[in-house]
Amino acid sequence: MIDGEGKKILVIQTHGVDTPRRTYSPIFYAMAAAAMEMEVMVWFTMEGTSQLRKGAAEKVQLDPTSNVTLKTMLEQAMDAEVELRVCQQSLDLHGMTEDDLIDGVEILGATSIIDLALEYDHVMYF
């Protein structure tokens, strides 16, 4: 198995609350990478931005027999030191502002993704 310590993983999340089955995996993989001592960032863009609206993630529950919601997953990711970032232009498209975001999310401009993709060791796209 490859030693992940010190590696940097960028996860690009384009799916949002309208496709709940596609919201969990990127967050799960980000937490797994963080547990392997990698630096991890999840970049939310397109429909992925909808996950970060206050109150939205609480409504997404992949398994109805579990108490785990998307909000739980996002909080666990942040607790694992996974950085959550959102595209400013995507916020604009969703009619959202910084005040609409859950705590702990940083806003970056669209061109930041290019710099990040070049800086990180690996990029995962969902």
N, C-alpha and C positions, 0 to 999 in steps of 0.2 A: 504494500500500500504506500502511496506517495505521502510524504510528510507535508502537510499543508501549512505548518507554522510559518508565519511571516508572509504568506501569499495574500493577494488582494483579489476579491471576487466582487464583481458588479452584477447585480440582478436587475434586469429591466422588466418591470411589471406593467403590461398594457391592458389587463383585464380587470373589470370592476365588479361592483355589486350586482350588476345585471347578469353576470355569469358566475355565480358563487362557487361552482365547482372548480373554477380556474383561479380562485384567489388564494387558496391555502398553500399549494405546492411551492410557489416561489418563496413564501415566508418560511415554510418548513425547511427548504433547502438553505436559505440564508442562515437560519438558526443552526443547522447542522454544520455549515462552514464555520460559523463563529465558534461552535464547540470544538472544532478542529484547530482553533487558535488562528483563524484567518481574519483579516480585516474585511468586513462585508458592508456593502451599501446596497440598498434597494432604491431604485429610481422609478418613481411612479409617473406615468405619462398616459396620454390618451384616456381610455376608460378606467385605467388603474387609479387615476386621481380620485374617482368617486369613493374609493375605500377610505380615504383620509378625511372625508367630511364628518364633522362632529355628529354622532348619533347613527351614522350609516353602518359601521362595522358591527355594532351590537345586534343588528337585524340579520346578519349573515351567519347561519349555523349549518355547517356541512352535514353533520350527523345529528338528526333530531333527538337521538337518545343520549347525547352528550351535552354537557353544559359549556363546552368550548365554542366560543364564537370567534369571528374574525377579529374582533376587538381583543380577545384573549391572546390570539396569535400575535397581533401587532405589539401588544404590551410585552409579551414574552420575548419577542425579537429585540425590542428596545432594551429590555433588561439584560439581554445577552450581548449588548453593545453593537447591535446591528444599526447602522445609520439609515434613517428614512429621509429621502429627499423627493421633492416634487418639482416638476417643470412649471415655471411661471406661466408660459403660454398655455399649457394644459389647464391650469387653474382658470385662466381667462376664458377658455372655451367652455368651461363648466360653470361660469358665472360665480366663481368662488374667489374669496380673498383670504389673506392670512388668518383673519378672525374665524373663518369657517373650518380651519384645519384642527385636527387633534393636536394635543401638545406633543412636542418633541420632533416635529417635522420641519426641515429647513427647505426653503424655496431657493431654487437655482434657475438661472436662465437656460434657454434651450441649447445654446452652444456649449454649455458645461458638459453635456453628455459626450461630446466629441473628445474633449480633454480627458474626461474620466475613462472612457473606453481605451484611450491610448495609455493611460497611467496604470490601469488595473491589469493583473496577470491574466484574468479570464473574465469573459462576459457571458452571462446566461440570459436568454431572452424568452419571456413568456407573454 
